[in-house]
Amino acid sequence: GVYVGGLDQHGRPVIVFDNDKVTHVGTVAQQLSNLAFHLEYASALLRARPAAVNGVARFVIFIKLTDYKLSTSPPLRVTLGTVRLLLNCHPERLGQCILFQPPRAFGALFSAASAILPAATLAKVVFVSGGCADGSANDALLAAVIGPRWRELTGAERPV
């Protein structure tokens, strides 16, 4: 599923793509409509904040890939529609994209997607693999990018 987890320490909405809870309910159009709703909600949160607040006009996308399997991944049409929505309807809104605990098999898929993504967008992608215990390097990285409440905002490490 997709949801907005809240605002990070910089005031950016955190949009969570939770592959662990993907059910692929509805048609491709319905799935993309659901995504569009959450992207618009995140954009509304940005518009509601005074421009003077850190000049925040971007959001964070956090993609949980803990239990990612090619067999249960969204259909290619949904993936391509997601990329189109982000690039065409919300250009320059991406502050950071975090790929959380991707399996090795995800690397090939990301390599294919990288061919169509602008270099500036690719520079905003962060891979987080391995342990995230308090005080670990990954914990420090996520706390720096999202804030000390990163687990709460993203639902990371919560049981499915």
Residue pairs with C-beta under 8 A, 6 or more apart in sequence:
1 18
1 21
1 22
1 23
2 15
2 16
2 17
2 18
2 34
2 35
2 38
3 15
3 16
3 18
3 38
4 13
4 14
4 15
4 16
4 38
4 41
4 42
4 45
5 14
5 15
5 16
5 62
5 152
5 153
5 154
5 155
6 13
6 14
6 149
6 152
6 153
7 13
7 14
7 45
7 153
8 14
8 60
8 145
8 146
8 147
8 149
8 150
8 153
9 146
9 147
9 148
9 149
10 54
10 56
10 95
10 147
11 49
11 53
11 54
11 56
12 46
12 56
12 58
12 59
12 60
12 95
13 41
13 42
13 45
13 46
13 59
13 60
14 59
14 60
14 62
14 146
14 153
14 154
15 38
15 39
15 42
15 59
15 60
15 61
15 62
16 62
16 63
16 64
16 153
16 154
16 155
17 61
17 62
17 63
17 64
18 64
18 155
19 63
19 64
19 65
19 66
19 67
19 68
19 72
19 73
20 64
20 66
20 67
20 160
21 160
22 72
22 73
22 74
24 31
24 74
24 75
24 78
25 31
26 34
28 75
28 77
28 78
28 81
31 74
31 78
31 81
32 78
32 81
32 82
32 85
35 81
35 82
35 85
36 85
36 89
39 85
39 86
39 89
39 90
42 59
42 93
43 59
43 90
43 93
46 56
46 57
46 58
46 59
46 93
49 56
51 57
57 92
57 93
58 92
58 93
58 94
58 95
58 96
59 93
59 94
59 95
60 95
60 96
60 97
60 98
60 145
60 146
61 86
61 94
61 96
61 97
61 98
62 97
62 98
62 100
62 146
62 153
62 154
62 156
63 97
63 98
63 99
63 100
64 100
64 101
64 154
64 155
64 156
65 99
65 100
65 101
65 102
65 103
65 106
66 100
66 101
67 160
68 102
68 103
68 105
68 106
69 103
69 105
70 105
70 109
73 79
73 109
74 82
79 113
83 113
83 116
83 117
86 93
86 94
87 118
87 121
94 121
94 124
95 124
96 124
96 126
96 145
97 121
97 124
97 125
97 126
98 125
98 126
98 128
98 142
98 145
98 146
98 154
99 106
99 110
99 125
99 126
99 127
99 128
100 128
100 154
100 156
101 128
101 129
102 110
102 127
102 129
114 122
126 141
126 145
128 138
128 141
128 142
129 138
130 136
130 138
131 138
132 138
132 139
132 142
132 156
132 157
133 139
142 150
142 156
143 150
146 153
146 154
147 153
150 156
151 157
151 158
